[in-house]
Amino acid sequence: MSTALSLPRATPNAGAPVLHSIVESIGHTPLVRLHLPGVPAGVELWGKCEWWNPGGSVKDRTALSIVSE
Protein backbone atom coordinates (compact mmCIF):
# COMPACT_ATOMS: atom_id res chain seq x y z
CA MET A 1 0.00 0.00 0.00
CA SER A 2 1.47 3.34 -1.06
CA THR A 3 1.24 6.35 1.22
CA ALA A 4 2.72 8.76 -1.33
CA LEU A 5 0.98 12.08 -1.62
CA SER A 6 -0.65 12.56 -5.00
CA LEU A 7 -0.28 16.13 -6.22
CA PRO A 8 -2.00 17.65 -9.24
CA ARG A 9 0.25 18.07 -12.26
CA ALA A 10 1.29 21.62 -12.98
CA THR A 11 0.15 23.00 -16.28
CA PRO A 12 2.22 25.53 -18.20
CA ASN A 13 1.23 29.09 -17.31
CA ALA A 14 -1.47 28.01 -14.85
CA GLY A 15 -2.47 31.57 -13.99
CA ALA A 16 1.10 32.86 -14.05
CA PRO A 17 2.12 35.73 -16.33
CA VAL A 18 4.35 35.02 -19.30
CA LEU A 19 7.56 37.01 -18.92
CA HIS A 20 9.77 38.15 -21.81
CA SER A 21 12.88 38.18 -19.60
CA ILE A 22 13.86 36.69 -16.24
CA VAL A 23 14.66 40.25 -15.13
CA GLU A 24 10.92 41.03 -15.21
CA SER A 25 10.37 38.61 -12.32
CA ILE A 26 12.67 40.52 -9.94
CA GLY A 27 10.67 42.43 -7.34
CA HIS A 28 7.51 40.38 -7.85
CA THR A 29 8.04 37.55 -5.38
CA PRO A 30 4.70 35.77 -4.89
CA LEU A 31 2.94 35.47 -1.54
CA VAL A 32 1.07 32.37 -0.41
CA ARG A 33 -1.68 32.33 2.19
CA LEU A 34 -0.80 29.81 4.90
CA HIS A 35 -3.43 27.77 6.69
CA LEU A 36 -1.69 26.45 9.78
CA PRO A 37 -3.08 24.85 12.93
CA GLY A 38 -3.01 27.08 15.97
CA VAL A 39 -3.46 30.37 14.11
CA PRO A 40 -6.27 32.31 15.83
CA ALA A 41 -9.52 32.88 13.95
CA GLY A 42 -9.50 36.09 11.95
CA VAL A 43 -5.71 36.12 11.56
CA GLU A 44 -4.30 35.86 8.03
CA LEU A 45 -0.81 34.41 7.78
CA TRP A 46 1.14 34.89 4.55
CA GLY A 47 4.51 33.54 3.43
CA LYS A 48 6.81 35.09 0.82
CA CYS A 49 8.16 32.56 -1.71
CA GLU A 50 11.78 33.70 -1.76
CA TRP A 51 12.88 30.53 -3.58
CA TRP A 52 11.04 31.91 -6.63
CA ASN A 53 13.59 34.68 -7.08
CA PRO A 54 15.51 34.14 -10.33
CA GLY A 55 18.90 34.18 -8.62
CA GLY A 56 17.64 32.20 -5.64
CA SER A 57 18.45 35.11 -3.33
CA VAL A 58 16.58 37.81 -1.43
CA LYS A 59 19.20 40.20 -2.84
CA ASP A 60 18.04 39.99 -6.50
CA ARG A 61 16.58 43.50 -6.52
CA THR A 62 19.77 44.93 -5.02
CA ALA A 63 21.92 43.09 -7.57
CA LEU A 64 19.73 44.30 -10.46
CA SER A 65 20.03 47.88 -9.23
CA ILE A 66 23.84 47.66 -9.02
CA VAL A 67 24.18 46.10 -12.48
CA SER A 68 21.72 48.59 -14.04
CA GLU A 69 23.66 51.64 -12.79
PDB file of N, CA, C and O in Angstrom, chain B, residues numbered from 101:
ATOM      1  N   MET B 101       0.845  -1.188   0.000  1.00  0.00           N
ATOM      2  CA  MET B 101       0.000   0.000   0.000  1.00  0.00           C
ATOM      3  C   MET B 101       0.888   1.248   0.000  1.00  0.00           C
ATOM      4  O   MET B 101       1.765   1.392   0.852  1.00  0.00           O
ATOM      5  N   SER B 102       0.661   2.128  -0.939  1.00  0.00           N
ATOM      6  CA  SER B 102       1.472   3.337  -1.062  1.00  0.00           C
ATOM      7  C   SER B 102       0.859   4.464  -0.238  1.00  0.00           C
ATOM      8  O   SER B 102      -0.357   4.657  -0.235  1.00  0.00           O
ATOM      9  N   THR B 103       1.709   5.196   0.453  1.00  0.00           N
ATOM     10  CA  THR B 103       1.235   6.347   1.222  1.00  0.00           C
ATOM     11  C   THR B 103       1.726   7.645   0.591  1.00  0.00           C
ATOM     12  O   THR B 103       1.673   8.703   1.218  1.00  0.00           O
ATOM     13  N   ALA B 104       2.205   7.562  -0.656  1.00  0.00           N
ATOM     14  CA  ALA B 104       2.725   8.756  -1.334  1.00  0.00           C
ATOM     15  C   ALA B 104       1.602   9.753  -1.564  1.00  0.00           C
ATOM     16  O   ALA B 104       0.471   9.381  -1.878  1.00  0.00           O
ATOM     17  N   LEU B 105       1.928  10.995  -1.405  1.00  0.00           N
ATOM     18  CA  LEU B 105       0.981  12.080  -1.621  1.00  0.00           C
ATOM     19  C   LEU B 105       0.820  12.303  -3.116  1.00  0.00           C
ATOM     20  O   LEU B 105       1.811  12.455  -3.831  1.00  0.00           O
ATOM     21  N   SER B 106      -0.398  12.323  -3.586  1.00  0.00           N
ATOM     22  CA  SER B 106      -0.653  12.555  -5.003  1.00  0.00           C
ATOM     23  C   SER B 106      -0.974  14.025  -5.216  1.00  0.00           C
ATOM     24  O   SER B 106      -1.984  14.528  -4.725  1.00  0.00           O
ATOM     25  N   LEU B 107      -0.102  14.712  -5.955  1.00  0.00           N
ATOM     26  CA  LEU B 107      -0.284  16.134  -6.219  1.00  0.00           C
ATOM     27  C   LEU B 107      -0.772  16.341  -7.644  1.00  0.00           C
ATOM     28  O   LEU B 107      -0.422  15.570  -8.537  1.00  0.00           O
ATOM     29  N   PRO B 108      -1.576  17.371  -7.865  1.00  0.00           N
ATOM     30  CA  PRO B 108      -2.002  17.645  -9.243  1.00  0.00           C
ATOM     31  C   PRO B 108      -0.809  18.060 -10.092  1.00  0.00           C
ATOM     32  O   PRO B 108       0.118  18.703  -9.599  1.00  0.00           O
ATOM     33  N   ARG B 109      -0.834  17.697 -11.351  1.00  0.00           N
ATOM     34  CA  ARG B 109       0.249  18.069 -12.259  1.00  0.00           C
ATOM     35  C   ARG B 109       0.137  19.542 -12.593  1.00  0.00           C
ATOM     36  O   ARG B 109      -0.956  20.059 -12.826  1.00  0.00           O
ATOM     37  N   ALA B 110       1.266  20.206 -12.615  1.00  0.00           N
ATOM     38  CA  ALA B 110       1.291  21.616 -12.976  1.00  0.00           C
ATOM     39  C   ALA B 110       1.090  21.746 -14.481  1.00  0.00           C
ATOM     40  O   ALA B 110       1.618  20.955 -15.262  1.00  0.00           O
ATOM     41  N   THR B 111       0.337  22.731 -14.865  1.00  0.00           N
ATOM     42  CA  THR B 111       0.153  23.001 -16.285  1.00  0.00           C
ATOM     43  C   THR B 111       0.916  24.256 -16.632  1.00  0.00           C
ATOM     44  O   THR B 111       0.999  25.169 -15.809  1.00  0.00           O
ATOM     45  N   PRO B 112       1.477  24.332 -17.825  1.00  0.00           N
ATOM     46  CA  PRO B 112       2.221  25.534 -18.203  1.00  0.00           C
ATOM     47  C   PRO B 112       1.350  26.778 -18.082  1.00  0.00           C
ATOM     48  O   PRO B 112       0.208  26.798 -18.541  1.00  0.00           O
ATOM     49  N   ASN B 113       1.901  27.803 -17.465  1.00  0.00           N
ATOM     50  CA  ASN B 113       1.233  29.087 -17.309  1.00  0.00           C
ATOM     51  C   ASN B 113      -0.120  28.977 -16.614  1.00  0.00           C
ATOM     52  O   ASN B 113      -1.074  29.644 -17.016  1.00  0.00           O
ATOM     53  N   ALA B 114      -0.216  28.162 -15.599  1.00  0.00           N
ATOM     54  CA  ALA B 114      -1.469  28.008 -14.851  1.00  0.00           C
ATOM     55  C   ALA B 114      -1.728  29.259 -14.024  1.00  0.00           C
ATOM     56  O   ALA B 114      -1.536  29.253 -12.808  1.00  0.00           O
ATOM     57  N   GLY B 115      -2.163  30.332 -14.677  1.00  0.00           N
ATOM     58  CA  GLY B 115      -2.473  31.574 -13.986  1.00  0.00           C
ATOM     59  C   GLY B 115      -1.281  32.489 -13.797  1.00  0.00           C
ATOM     60  O   GLY B 115      -1.433  33.598 -13.284  1.00  0.00           O
ATOM     61  N   ALA B 116      -0.093  32.049 -14.201  1.00  0.00           N
ATOM     62  CA  ALA B 116       1.103  32.864 -14.050  1.00  0.00           C
ATOM     63  C   ALA B 116       1.325  33.699 -15.303  1.00  0.00           C
ATOM     64  O   ALA B 116       1.017  33.251 -16.407  1.00  0.00           O
ATOM     65  N   PRO B 117       1.855  34.905 -15.145  1.00  0.00           N
ATOM     66  CA  PRO B 117       2.119  35.734 -16.327  1.00  0.00           C
ATOM     67  C   PRO B 117       3.275  35.170 -17.149  1.00  0.00           C
ATOM     68  O   PRO B 117       4.179  34.534 -16.606  1.00  0.00           O
ATOM     69  N   VAL B 118       3.243  35.401 -18.436  1.00  0.00           N
ATOM     70  CA  VAL B 118       4.348  35.018 -19.304  1.00  0.00           C
ATOM     71  C   VAL B 118       5.314  36.204 -19.343  1.00  0.00           C
ATOM     72  O   VAL B 118       4.927  37.316 -19.702  1.00  0.00           O
ATOM     73  N   LEU B 119       6.562  35.959 -18.974  1.00  0.00           N
ATOM     74  CA  LEU B 119       7.564  37.015 -18.924  1.00  0.00           C
ATOM     75  C   LEU B 119       8.453  36.947 -20.161  1.00  0.00           C
ATOM     76  O   LEU B 119       8.743  35.861 -20.663  1.00  0.00           O
ATOM     77  N   HIS B 120       8.881  38.095 -20.648  1.00  0.00           N
ATOM     78  CA  HIS B 120       9.769  38.152 -21.809  1.00  0.00           C
ATOM     79  C   HIS B 120      11.229  38.028 -21.390  1.00  0.00           C
ATOM     80  O   HIS B 120      12.090  37.730 -22.217  1.00  0.00           O
ATOM     81  N   SER B 121      11.510  38.255 -20.111  1.00  0.00           N
ATOM     82  CA  SER B 121      12.876  38.176 -19.600  1.00  0.00           C
ATOM     83  C   SER B 121      12.816  37.802 -18.120  1.00  0.00           C
ATOM     84  O   SER B 121      11.880  38.182 -17.417  1.00  0.00           O
ATOM     85  N   ILE B 122      13.801  37.069 -17.660  1.00  0.00           N
ATOM     86  CA  ILE B 122      13.865  36.694 -16.245  1.00  0.00           C
ATOM     87  C   ILE B 122      13.969  37.931 -15.359  1.00  0.00           C
ATOM     88  O   ILE B 122      13.550  37.902 -14.202  1.00  0.00           O
ATOM     89  N   VAL B 123      14.520  39.007 -15.889  1.00  0.00           N
ATOM     90  CA  VAL B 123      14.663  40.254 -15.130  1.00  0.00           C
ATOM     91  C   VAL B 123      13.295  40.805 -14.728  1.00  0.00           C
ATOM     92  O   VAL B 123      13.175  41.459 -13.692  1.00  0.00           O
ATOM     93  N   GLU B 124      12.267  40.551 -15.531  1.00  0.00           N
ATOM     94  CA  GLU B 124      10.921  41.033 -15.215  1.00  0.00           C
ATOM     95  C   GLU B 124      10.358  40.410 -13.939  1.00  0.00           C
ATOM     96  O   GLU B 124       9.438  40.966 -13.339  1.00  0.00           O
ATOM     97  N   SER B 125      10.890  39.275 -13.519  1.00  0.00           N
ATOM     98  CA  SER B 125      10.371  38.615 -12.319  1.00  0.00           C
ATOM     99  C   SER B 125      10.948  39.189 -11.034  1.00  0.00           C
ATOM    100  O   SER B 125      10.412  38.939  -9.954  1.00  0.00           O
ATOM    101  N   ILE B 126      12.035  39.956 -11.131  1.00  0.00           N
ATOM    102  CA  ILE B 126      12.666  40.524  -9.937  1.00  0.00           C
ATOM    103  C   ILE B 126      11.760  41.587  -9.328  1.00  0.00           C
ATOM    104  O   ILE B 126      11.290  42.488 -10.022  1.00  0.00           O
ATOM    105  N   GLY B 127      11.525  41.474  -8.042  1.00  0.00           N
ATOM    106  CA  GLY B 127      10.671  42.431  -7.337  1.00  0.00           C
ATOM    107  C   GLY B 127       9.208  42.029  -7.313  1.00  0.00           C
ATOM    108  O   GLY B 127       8.363  42.787  -6.835  1.00  0.00           O
ATOM    109  N   HIS B 128       8.902  40.849  -7.822  1.00  0.00           N
ATOM    110  CA  HIS B 128       7.513  40.384  -7.846  1.00  0.00           C
ATOM    111  C   HIS B 128       7.408  38.999  -7.218  1.00  0.00           C
ATOM    112  O   HIS B 128       6.748  38.111  -7.757  1.00  0.00           O
ATOM    113  N   THR B 129       8.062  38.826  -6.080  1.00  0.00           N
ATOM    114  CA  THR B 129       8.041  37.547  -5.379  1.00  0.00           C
ATOM    115  C   THR B 129       6.618  37.250  -4.903  1.00  0.00           C
ATOM    116  O   THR B 129       6.015  38.070  -4.211  1.00  0.00           O
ATOM    117  N   PRO B 130       6.076  36.080  -5.271  1.00  0.00           N
ATOM    118  CA  PRO B 130       4.701  35.774  -4.885  1.00  0.00           C
ATOM    119  C   PRO B 130       4.540  35.513  -3.389  1.00  0.00           C
ATOM    120  O   PRO B 130       5.472  35.096  -2.702  1.00  0.00           O
ATOM    121  N   LEU B 131       3.331  35.774  -2.914  1.00  0.00           N
ATOM    122  CA  LEU B 131       2.939  35.467  -1.538  1.00  0.00           C
ATOM    123  C   LEU B 131       1.952  34.312  -1.571  1.00  0.00           C
ATOM    124  O   LEU B 131       1.180  34.164  -2.518  1.00  0.00           O
ATOM    125  N   VAL B 132       1.986  33.499  -0.531  1.00  0.00           N
ATOM    126  CA  VAL B 132       1.074  32.370  -0.414  1.00  0.00           C
ATOM    127  C   VAL B 132       0.382  32.457   0.942  1.00  0.00           C
ATOM    128  O   VAL B 132       1.032  32.634   1.971  1.00  0.00           O
ATOM    129  N   ARG B 133      -0.933  32.331   0.931  1.00  0.00           N
ATOM    130  CA  ARG B 133      -1.678  32.335   2.190  1.00  0.00           C
ATOM    131  C   ARG B 133      -1.468  30.990   2.872  1.00  0.00           C
ATOM    132  O   ARG B 133      -1.656  29.941   2.256  1.00  0.00           O
ATOM    133  N   LEU B 134      -1.080  31.021   4.138  1.00  0.00           N
ATOM    134  CA  LEU B 134      -0.796  29.812   4.896  1.00  0.00           C
ATOM    135  C   LEU B 134      -1.964  29.492   5.828  1.00  0.00           C
ATOM    136  O   LEU B 134      -2.472  30.356   6.543  1.00  0.00           O
ATOM    137  N   HIS B 135      -2.362  28.254   5.797  1.00  0.00           N
ATOM    138  CA  HIS B 135      -3.431  27.770   6.688  1.00  0.00           C
ATOM    139  C   HIS B 135      -2.790  26.781   7.659  1.00  0.00           C
ATOM    140  O   HIS B 135      -2.653  25.597   7.352  1.00  0.00           O
ATOM    141  N   LEU B 136      -2.405  27.272   8.817  1.00  0.00           N
ATOM    142  CA  LEU B 136      -1.692  26.452   9.782  1.00  0.00           C
ATOM    143  C   LEU B 136      -2.507  26.253  11.045  1.00  0.00           C
ATOM    144  O   LEU B 136      -3.244  27.147  11.461  1.00  0.00           O
ATOM    145  N   PRO B 137      -2.377  25.077  11.661  1.00  0.00           N
ATOM    146  CA  PRO B 137      -3.079  24.855  12.931  1.00  0.00           C
ATOM    147  C   PRO B 137      -2.547  25.784  14.009  1.00  0.00           C
ATOM    148  O   PRO B 137      -1.353  26.080  14.053  1.00  0.00           O
ATOM    149  N   GLY B 138      -3.424  26.235  14.863  1.00  0.00           N
ATOM    150  CA  GLY B 138      -3.010  27.078  15.974  1.00  0.00           C
ATOM    151  C   GLY B 138      -3.073  28.568  15.683  1.00  0.00           C
ATOM    152  O   GLY B 138      -2.875  29.378  16.588  1.00  0.00           O
ATOM    153  N   VAL B 139      -3.345  28.947  14.441  1.00  0.00           N
ATOM    154  CA  VAL B 139      -3.457  30.370  14.110  1.00  0.00           C
ATOM    155  C   VAL B 139      -4.863  30.816  14.533  1.00  0.00           C
ATOM    156  O   VAL B 139      -5.851  30.207  14.124  1.00  0.00           O
ATOM    157  N   PRO B 140      -4.959  31.866  15.343  1.00  0.00           N
ATOM    158  CA  PRO B 140      -6.268  32.310  15.827  1.00  0.00           C
ATOM    159  C   PRO B 140      -7.221  32.700  14.689  1.00  0.00           C
ATOM    160  O   PRO B 140      -6.794  33.160  13.630  1.00  0.00           O
ATOM    161  N   ALA B 141      -8.500  32.508  14.933  1.00  0.00           N
ATOM    162  CA  ALA B 141      -9.522  32.880  13.953  1.00  0.00           C
ATOM    163  C   ALA B 141      -9.411  34.365  13.633  1.00  0.00           C
ATOM    164  O   ALA B 141      -9.186  35.186  14.522  1.00  0.00           O
ATOM    165  N   GLY B 142      -9.570  34.700  12.368  1.00  0.00           N
ATOM    166  CA  GLY B 142      -9.497  36.092  11.947  1.00  0.00           C
ATOM    167  C   GLY B 142      -8.097  36.583  11.611  1.00  0.00           C
ATOM    168  O   GLY B 142      -7.928  37.703  11.131  1.00  0.00           O
ATOM    169  N   VAL B 143      -7.091  35.744  11.864  1.00  0.00           N
ATOM    170  CA  VAL B 143      -5.709  36.117  11.562  1.00  0.00           C
ATOM    171  C   VAL B 143      -5.334  35.519  10.209  1.00  0.00           C
ATOM    172  O   VAL B 143      -5.529  34.325   9.981  1.00  0.00           O
ATOM    173  N   GLU B 144      -4.796  36.344   9.315  1.00  0.00           N
ATOM    174  CA  GLU B 144      -4.303  35.855   8.034  1.00  0.00           C
ATOM    175  C   GLU B 144      -2.790  35.784   8.100  1.00  0.00           C
ATOM    176  O   GLU B 144      -2.130  36.758   8.462  1.00  0.00           O
ATOM    177  N   LEU B 145      -2.245  34.636   7.753  1.00  0.00           N
ATOM    178  CA  LEU B 145      -0.811  34.415   7.783  1.00  0.00           C
ATOM    179  C   LEU B 145      -0.337  34.177   6.355  1.00  0.00           C
ATOM    180  O   LEU B 145      -0.847  33.298   5.660  1.00  0.00           O
ATOM    181  N   TRP B 146       0.645  34.969   5.925  1.00  0.00           N
ATOM    182  CA  TRP B 146       1.144  34.889   4.554  1.00  0.00           C
ATOM    183  C   TRP B 146       2.635  34.591   4.568  1.00  0.00           C
ATOM    184  O   TRP B 146       3.354  35.040   5.460  1.00  0.00           O
ATOM    185  N   GLY B 147       3.097  33.839   3.586  1.00  0.00           N
ATOM    186  CA  GLY B 147       4.515  33.540   3.431  1.00  0.00           C
ATOM    187  C   GLY B 147       5.006  34.045   2.083  1.00  0.00           C
ATOM    188  O   GLY B 147       4.297  33.945   1.082  1.00  0.00           O
ATOM    189  N   LYS B 148       6.213  34.584   2.057  1.00  0.00           N
ATOM    190  CA  LYS B 148       6.808  35.090   0.823  1.00  0.00           C
ATOM    191  C   LYS B 148       7.679  33.987   0.220  1.00  0.00           C
ATOM    192  O   LYS B 148       8.541  33.439   0.907  1.00  0.00           O
ATOM    193  N   CYS B 149       7.470  33.661  -1.031  1.00  0.00           N
ATOM    194  CA  CYS B 149       8.161  32.558  -1.711  1.00  0.00           C
ATOM    195  C   CYS B 149       9.501  33.015  -2.253  1.00  0.00           C
ATOM    196  O   CYS B 149       9.659  33.197  -3.460  1.00  0.00           O
ATOM    197  N   GLU B 150      10.460  33.200  -1.371  1.00  0.00           N
ATOM    198  CA  GLU B 150      11.778  33.702  -1.765  1.00  0.00           C
ATOM    199  C   GLU B 150      12.497  32.770  -2.731  1.00  0.00           C
ATOM    200  O   GLU B 150      13.310  33.236  -3.529  1.00  0.00           O
ATOM    201  N   TRP B 151      12.225  31.474  -2.685  1.00  0.00           N
ATOM    202  CA  TRP B 151      12.883  30.528  -3.583  1.00  0.00           C
ATOM    203  C   TRP B 151      12.499  30.771  -5.034  1.00  0.00           C
ATOM    204  O   TRP B 151      13.122  30.209  -5.935  1.00  0.00           O
ATOM    205  N   TRP B 152      11.476  31.606  -5.280  1.00  0.00           N
ATOM    206  CA  TRP B 152      11.037  31.905  -6.632  1.00  0.00           C
ATOM    207  C   TRP B 152      11.859  33.028  -7.276  1.00  0.00           C
ATOM    208  O   TRP B 152      11.685  33.321  -8.459  1.00  0.00           O
ATOM    209  N   ASN B 153      12.731  33.642  -6.523  1.00  0.00           N
ATOM    210  CA  ASN B 153      13.590  34.683  -7.081  1.00  0.00           C
ATOM    211  C   ASN B 153      14.498  34.065  -8.126  1.00  0.00           C
ATOM    212  O   ASN B 153      15.002  32.962  -7.915  1.00  0.00           O
ATOM    213  N   PRO B 154      14.723  34.738  -9.248  1.00  0.00           N
ATOM    214  CA  PRO B 154      15.507  34.142 -10.327  1.00  0.00           C
ATOM    215  C   PRO B 154      16.933  33.767  -9.943  1.00  0.00           C
ATOM    216  O   PRO B 154      17.476  32.795 -10.468  1.00  0.00           O
ATOM    217  N   GLY B 155      17.536  34.510  -9.052  1.00  0.00           N
ATOM    218  CA  GLY B 155      18.898  34.181  -8.619  1.00  0.00           C
ATOM    219  C   GLY B 155      18.915  33.337  -7.362  1.00  0.00           C
ATOM    220  O   GLY B 155      19.983  32.992  -6.857  1.00  0.00           O
ATOM    221  N   GLY B 156      17.738  33.000  -6.852  1.00  0.00           N
ATOM    222  CA  GLY B 156      17.641  32.203  -5.642  1.00  0.00           C
ATOM    223  C   GLY B 156      18.033  32.964  -4.389  1.00  0.00           C
ATOM    224  O   GLY B 156      18.376  32.358  -3.374  1.00  0.00           O
ATOM    225  N   SER B 157      17.984  34.291  -4.453  1.00  0.00           N
ATOM    226  CA  SER B 157      18.449  35.106  -3.333  1.00  0.00           C
ATOM    227  C   SER B 157      17.470  36.238  -3.052  1.00  0.00           C
ATOM    228  O   SER B 157      16.783  36.717  -3.954  1.00  0.00           O
ATOM    229  N   VAL B 158      17.412  36.659  -1.790  1.00  0.00           N
ATOM    230  CA  VAL B 158      16.583  37.811  -1.425  1.00  0.00           C
ATOM    231  C   VAL B 158      17.234  39.108  -1.879  1.00  0.00           C
ATOM    232  O   VAL B 158      16.645  40.181  -1.746  1.00  0.00           O
ATOM    233  N   LYS B 159      18.447  39.015  -2.413  1.00  0.00           N
ATOM    234  CA  LYS B 159      19.197  40.201  -2.844  1.00  0.00           C
ATOM    235  C   LYS B 159      19.086  40.455  -4.345  1.00  0.00           C
ATOM    236  O   LYS B 159      19.863  41.248  -4.875  1.00  0.00           O
ATOM    237  N   ASP B 160      18.159  39.819  -5.048  1.00  0.00           N
ATOM    238  CA  ASP B 160      18.041  39.985  -6.495  1.00  0.00           C
ATOM    239  C   ASP B 160      17.774  41.432  -6.902  1.00  0.00           C
ATOM    240  O   ASP B 160      18.363  41.928  -7.862  1.00  0.00           O
ATOM    241  N   ARG B 161      16.891  42.103  -6.177  1.00  0.00           N
ATOM    242  CA  ARG B 161      16.581  43.503  -6.516  1.00  0.00           C
ATOM    243  C   ARG B 161      17.802  44.400  -6.334  1.00  0.00           C
ATOM    244  O   ARG B 161      18.052  45.291  -7.145  1.00  0.00           O
ATOM    245  N   THR B 162      18.553  44.161  -5.272  1.00  0.00           N
ATOM    246  CA  THR B 162      19.774  44.931  -5.019  1.00  0.00           C
ATOM    247  C   THR B 162      20.784  44.696  -6.131  1.00  0.00           C
ATOM    248  O   THR B 162      21.389  45.640  -6.640  1.00  0.00           O
ATOM    249  N   ALA B 163      20.963  43.428  -6.506  1.00  0.00           N
ATOM    250  CA  ALA B 163      21.917  43.094  -7.566  1.00  0.00           C
ATOM    251  C   ALA B 163      21.499  43.721  -8.893  1.00  0.00           C
ATOM    252  O   ALA B 163      22.348  44.232  -9.623  1.00  0.00           O
ATOM    253  N   LEU B 164      20.216  43.693  -9.215  1.00  0.00           N
ATOM    254  CA  LEU B 164      19.731  44.302 -10.457  1.00  0.00           C
ATOM    255  C   LEU B 164      20.016  45.794 -10.465  1.00  0.00           C
ATOM    256  O   LEU B 164      20.432  46.341 -11.486  1.00  0.00           O
ATOM    257  N   SER B 165      19.796  46.455  -9.340  1.00  0.00           N
ATOM    258  CA  SER B 165      20.035  47.883  -9.228  1.00  0.00           C
ATOM    259  C   SER B 165      21.513  48.214  -9.459  1.00  0.00           C
ATOM    260  O   SER B 165      21.835  49.170 -10.165  1.00  0.00           O
ATOM    261  N   ILE B 166      22.398  47.430  -8.869  1.00  0.00           N
ATOM    262  CA  ILE B 166      23.840  47.660  -9.019  1.00  0.00           C
ATOM    263  C   ILE B 166      24.267  47.466 -10.470  1.00  0.00           C
ATOM    264  O   ILE B 166      25.017  48.278 -11.012  1.00  0.00           O
ATOM    265  N   VAL B 167      23.794  46.396 -11.096  1.00  0.00           N
ATOM    266  CA  VAL B 167      24.175  46.097 -12.475  1.00  0.00           C
ATOM    267  C   VAL B 167      23.587  47.122 -13.440  1.00  0.00           C
ATOM    268  O   VAL B 167      24.215  47.451 -14.446  1.00  0.00           O
ATOM    269  N   SER B 168      22.394  47.628 -13.151  1.00  0.00           N
ATOM    270  CA  SER B 168      21.724  48.590 -14.037  1.00  0.00           C
ATOM    271  C   SER B 168      22.374  49.967 -14.013  1.00  0.00           C
ATOM    272  O   SER B 168      22.265  50.723 -14.978  1.00  0.00           O
ATOM    273  N   GLU B 169      23.050  50.297 -12.914  1.00  0.00           N
ATOM    274  CA  GLU B 169      23.660  51.636 -12.785  1.00  0.00           C
ATOM    275  C   GLU B 169      24.923  51.707 -13.484  1.00  0.00           C
ATOM    276  O   GLU B 169      25.572  52.753 -13.481  1.00  0.00           O
TER     277      GLU B 169
END
